[in-house]
Amino acid sequence: MQRLKQTYDGLLSSFAFKINLRHYKTVEFIESRLAELDEEKDELQRYTELDRTRRSLEYTIHEKVPPLRLTATSTSRLLTAMSRCY
């Protein structure tokens, strides 16, 4: 009877160890995923700030800067200047 009780206790402790190991691995996975998500959140905030700045600049350029009107003379000067660059 004593031997049966020892075997039973051994099985219970082994089972409890496996359960605790599973819980530990689950918690470990959750913590690593939370760290990844936190990094992604920070990256998204930086991107949002940069995108807001870009859109603001585009709006300012589009709304505030008058359109460039090229005449035949200014077009030829522009093409000449561009050809010198290459």
PyRosetta script that sets phi, psi and omega in degrees:
from pyrosetta import init, pose_from_sequence

init()
pose = pose_from_sequence("MQRLKQTYDGLLSSFAFKINLRHYKTVEFIESRLAELDEEKDELQRYTELDRTRRSLEYTIHEKVPPLRLTATSTSRLLTAMSRCY")
pose.set_psi(1, -41.6)
pose.set_omega(1, -180.0)
pose.set_phi(2, -62.2)
pose.set_psi(2, -40.6)
pose.set_omega(2, -179.4)
pose.set_phi(3, -64.5)
pose.set_psi(3, -40.8)
pose.set_omega(3, 177.7)
pose.set_phi(4, -62.8)
pose.set_psi(4, -40.8)
pose.set_omega(4, 178.7)
pose.set_phi(5, -64.8)
pose.set_psi(5, -40.8)
pose.set_omega(5, 178.8)
pose.set_phi(6, -64.7)
pose.set_psi(6, -42.0)
pose.set_omega(6, 177.9)
pose.set_phi(7, -62.7)
pose.set_psi(7, -44.3)
pose.set_omega(7, 179.2)
pose.set_phi(8, -62.2)
pose.set_psi(8, -45.3)
pose.set_omega(8, 178.6)
pose.set_phi(9, -62.8)
pose.set_psi(9, -39.4)
pose.set_omega(9, 177.9)
pose.set_phi(10, -63.0)
pose.set_psi(10, -42.8)
pose.set_omega(10, 178.7)
pose.set_phi(11, -64.9)
pose.set_psi(11, -41.8)
pose.set_omega(11, 178.8)
pose.set_phi(12, -62.4)
pose.set_psi(12, -43.7)
pose.set_omega(12, -179.0)
pose.set_phi(13, -68.4)
pose.set_psi(13, -36.1)
pose.set_omega(13, 177.2)
pose.set_phi(14, -65.3)
pose.set_psi(14, -43.9)
pose.set_omega(14, 178.4)
pose.set_phi(15, -63.0)
pose.set_psi(15, -43.1)
pose.set_omega(15, 179.5)
pose.set_phi(16, -63.7)
pose.set_psi(16, -39.0)
pose.set_omega(16, 178.3)
pose.set_phi(17, -62.4)
pose.set_psi(17, -44.1)
pose.set_omega(17, 179.4)
pose.set_phi(18, -63.7)
pose.set_psi(18, -40.0)
pose.set_omega(18, 178.1)
pose.set_phi(19, -64.1)
pose.set_psi(19, -45.9)
pose.set_omega(19, 179.6)
pose.set_phi(20, -62.9)
pose.set_psi(20, -38.2)
pose.set_omega(20, 178.1)
pose.set_phi(21, -64.1)
pose.set_psi(21, -42.4)
pose.set_omega(21, 177.2)
pose.set_phi(22, -61.8)
pose.set_psi(22, -44.0)
pose.set_omega(22, 178.6)
pose.set_phi(23, -62.2)
pose.set_psi(23, -42.5)
pose.set_omega(23, -179.9)
pose.set_phi(24, -61.7)
pose.set_psi(24, -45.5)
pose.set_omega(24, 180.0)
pose.set_phi(25, -64.9)
pose.set_psi(25, -37.7)
pose.set_omega(25, 178.5)
pose.set_phi(26, -65.0)
pose.set_psi(26, -45.9)
pose.set_omega(26, 178.9)
pose.set_phi(27, -64.0)
pose.set_psi(27, -40.6)
pose.set_omega(27, 178.5)
pose.set_phi(28, -61.2)
pose.set_psi(28, -43.7)
pose.set_omega(28, 178.4)
pose.set_phi(29, -62.9)
pose.set_psi(29, -44.8)
pose.set_omega(29, -179.4)
pose.set_phi(30, -61.8)
pose.set_psi(30, -43.2)
pose.set_omega(30, 179.9)
pose.set_phi(31, -64.7)
pose.set_psi(31, -40.2)
pose.set_omega(31, 179.2)
pose.set_phi(32, -67.7)
pose.set_psi(32, -38.7)
pose.set_omega(32, 178.8)
pose.set_phi(33, -67.0)
pose.set_psi(33, -39.1)
pose.set_omega(33, 176.9)
pose.set_phi(34, -62.5)
pose.set_psi(34, -38.7)
pose.set_omega(34, 177.2)
pose.set_phi(35, -63.9)
pose.set_psi(35, -42.7)
pose.set_omega(35, 177.4)
pose.set_phi(36, -61.2)
pose.set_psi(36, -45.8)
pose.set_omega(36, -179.1)
pose.set_phi(37, -64.5)
pose.set_psi(37, -35.0)
pose.set_omega(37, 177.7)
pose.set_phi(38, -65.3)
pose.set_psi(38, -41.8)
pose.set_omega(38, 176.5)
pose.set_phi(39, -63.4)
pose.set_psi(39, -43.4)
pose.set_omega(39, 179.4)
pose.set_phi(40, -63.8)
pose.set_psi(40, -36.5)
pose.set_omega(40, 178.4)
pose.set_phi(41, -63.5)
pose.set_psi(41, -44.2)
pose.set_omega(41, 178.4)
pose.set_phi(42, -62.8)
pose.set_psi(42, -41.9)
pose.set_omega(42, 178.6)
pose.set_phi(43, -63.6)
pose.set_psi(43, -41.6)
pose.set_omega(43, 178.8)
pose.set_phi(44, -64.6)
pose.set_psi(44, -38.4)
pose.set_omega(44, 177.6)
pose.set_phi(45, -64.0)
pose.set_psi(45, -42.7)
pose.set_omega(45, 177.4)
pose.set_phi(46, -61.9)
pose.set_psi(46, -44.3)
pose.set_omega(46, 179.5)
pose.set_phi(47, -62.0)
pose.set_psi(47, -42.3)
pose.set_omega(47, -179.7)
pose.set_phi(48, -61.5)
pose.set_psi(48, -42.9)
pose.set_omega(48, 177.9)
pose.set_phi(49, -63.2)
pose.set_psi(49, -44.5)
pose.set_omega(49, 178.8)
pose.set_phi(50, -65.4)
pose.set_psi(50, -39.7)
pose.set_omega(50, 179.4)
pose.set_phi(51, -65.7)
pose.set_psi(51, -39.3)
pose.set_omega(51, 177.6)
pose.set_phi(52, -62.0)
pose.set_psi(52, -42.7)
pose.set_omega(52, 178.3)
pose.set_phi(53, -64.1)
pose.set_psi(53, -43.8)
pose.set_omega(53, 179.4)
pose.set_phi(54, -60.1)
pose.set_psi(54, -46.8)
pose.set_omega(54, -179.7)
pose.set_phi(55, -64.0)
pose.set_psi(55, -37.2)
pose.set_omega(55, 178.3)
pose.set_phi(56, -64.1)
pose.set_psi(56, -43.8)
pose.set_omega(56, 178.1)
pose.set_phi(57, -64.8)
pose.set_psi(57, -42.5)
pose.set_omega(57, 178.0)
pose.set_phi(58, -60.1)
pose.set_psi(58, -43.9)
pose.set_omega(58, 179.0)
pose.set_phi(59, -62.3)
pose.set_psi(59, -45.9)
pose.set_omega(59, -179.2)
pose.set_phi(60, -61.0)
pose.set_psi(60, -45.3)
pose.set_omega(60, 179.8)
pose.set_phi(61, -64.6)
pose.set_psi(61, -43.8)
pose.set_omega(61, -176.6)
pose.set_phi(62, -68.2)
pose.set_psi(62, -41.3)
pose.set_omega(62, -174.2)
pose.set_phi(63, -87.7)
pose.set_psi(63, -33.2)
pose.set_omega(63, -171.4)
pose.set_phi(64, -96.9)
pose.set_psi(64, -33.0)
pose.set_omega(64, -176.6)
pose.set_phi(65, -86.6)
pose.set_psi(65, 125.7)
pose.set_omega(65, 179.6)
pose.set_phi(66, -67.7)
pose.set_psi(66, 149.9)
pose.set_omega(66, -179.2)
pose.set_phi(67, -63.8)
pose.set_psi(67, 147.3)
pose.set_omega(67, -179.1)
pose.set_phi(68, -80.6)
pose.set_psi(68, 122.4)
pose.set_omega(68, 179.1)
pose.set_phi(69, -107.5)
pose.set_psi(69, 115.4)
pose.set_omega(69, -177.6)
pose.set_phi(70, -100.0)
pose.set_psi(70, 131.7)
pose.set_omega(70, 172.5)
pose.set_phi(71, -95.4)
pose.set_psi(71, 175.9)
pose.set_omega(71, 179.6)
pose.set_phi(72, -62.2)
pose.set_psi(72, -39.4)
pose.set_omega(72, -179.3)
pose.set_phi(73, -68.2)
pose.set_psi(73, -46.2)
pose.set_omega(73, -178.5)
pose.set_phi(74, -67.5)
pose.set_psi(74, -32.4)
pose.set_omega(74, 177.6)
pose.set_phi(75, -64.9)
pose.set_psi(75, -45.0)
pose.set_omega(75, -179.8)
pose.set_phi(76, -65.9)
pose.set_psi(76, -37.1)
pose.set_omega(76, 177.5)
pose.set_phi(77, -64.9)
pose.set_psi(77, -41.0)
pose.set_omega(77, 179.9)
pose.set_phi(78, -64.1)
pose.set_psi(78, -43.5)
pose.set_omega(78, 179.6)
pose.set_phi(79, -65.9)
pose.set_psi(79, -38.1)
pose.set_omega(79, 177.8)
pose.set_phi(80, -64.1)
pose.set_psi(80, -45.0)
pose.set_omega(80, -179.8)
pose.set_phi(81, -64.4)
pose.set_psi(81, -39.0)
pose.set_omega(81, -179.8)
pose.set_phi(82, -68.4)
pose.set_psi(82, -36.5)
pose.set_omega(82, -179.5)
pose.set_phi(83, -67.8)
pose.set_psi(83, -28.3)
pose.set_omega(83, 177.5)
pose.set_phi(84, -69.8)
pose.set_psi(84, -28.7)
pose.set_omega(84, 179.8)
pose.set_phi(85, -70.2)
pose.set_psi(85, -27.2)
pose.set_omega(85, -176.6)
pose.set_phi(86, -107.1)
pose.dump_pdb("model.pdb")
